[in-house]
């Protein structure tokens, strides 16, 4: 099912796929996460865990639409050391989202904006754009974020 992300909605056909990893080089995690995102995962995150016999491990969590399960299984089994997966059915409430542009001293930058019941409740500068500006102009990333947030707030007061 496809949704217009400008409309607030609930996705009822989601799965949370989990795998415990206790014998995998943690440096491989970012590669695995990138592949899962590239294949259409909605979210990917890891949590440090303590497994049986006190072994440290990592729990991989991948939030997907049910239709993407086969592709995600292929990636997880080929790029990780897991021998099994858990599946939890999930519903995800998603805010209506839009992108706005604000003018800063470094040029135009993007802000992701979230609405609940038609009311603005969240906003965040786009990380990659802010990171690029920080590198290009040799300024702290937090300074770029503060400037983008300030310009956005000025527009919405």
ABEGO torsion letter per residue (X at the ends): XBBBAABBBBBABBBBBBBBBAABBAAAAAAAAAAAAAAGBABBBBBBBBBBGGBBBBBBBBBBBAAAAAAAAAAAAAABABABBBBBBBBBBBBBBBBBBBBBAAEBBBBBBBBBGGBBABBBBBAAAAAAAAAAAGBBAAAAAAAAAAAAAAAAX
